[in-house]
């Protein structure tokens, strides 16, 4: 999964080893659901995946 091509920009936190944007967060050991997109035959037959919509969404903050 290559988030560099995602229109949403992520920042890396080295202390928690996580990628965070305004709406999503991914960290080590987190289960994610992916869709298989295909195989890139130009790059050593690299498998291509995309996260399913809603994957990695941050929980909605509780309102006081």
C-alpha positions in Angstrom: 0.0 0.0 0.0 1.6 3.2 -1.2 0.1 6.2 0.7 2.4 8.6 -1.2 -0.1 8.6 -4.1 -3.1 9.2 -1.8 -4.5 12.8 -2.1 -4.6 13.0 1.7 -1.2 13.9 3.2 0.2 11.8 6.1 2.8 12.6 8.7 5.1 10.0 10.3 5.5 9.8 14.0 8.7 7.9 14.8 7.8 7.5 18.5 4.6 5.6 17.8 5.7 4.3 14.3 2.4 5.6 12.9 1.2 7.5 9.8 -1.5 10.1 10.6 -3.6 12.4 8.5 -6.5 14.6 9.5 -9.0 11.7 9.2 -7.0 8.5 9.2 -4.3 6.8 11.3 -2.2 3.7 10.6 0.3 2.1 13.0 2.4 -1.0 13.4 0.5 -4.2 14.2 -2.8 -2.7 13.1 -5.1 -4.9 11.0 -6.2 -3.3 7.7 -8.5 -4.5 5.0 -7.2 -4.2 1.4 -8.5 -4.8 -2.1 -6.2 -6.4 -4.6 -5.7 -4.0 -7.6 -3.4 -6.0 -9.8 0.2 -6.7 -10.5 2.8 -4.2 -11.8 4.8 -6.2 -14.3 7.2 -3.3 -14.9 8.4 -3.4 -11.2 9.4 -7.0 -10.7 5.8 -8.2 -10.6 4.9 -6.1 -7.5 1.4 -6.7 -6.1 -0.7 -3.6 -5.9 -3.3 -3.1 -3.1 -5.6 -0.2 -2.0 -7.2 0.2 1.4 -10.9 -0.3 1.4 -13.0 2.9 1.9 -13.1 3.7 5.6 -10.0 1.7 6.5 -7.9 3.4 9.2 -10.5 6.1 10.1 -9.9 7.8 13.4 -12.6 7.3 15.9 -15.0 10.3 16.2 -14.2 12.5 19.2 -16.8 12.5 21.9 -18.6 15.8 22.3 -19.0 17.2 25.8 
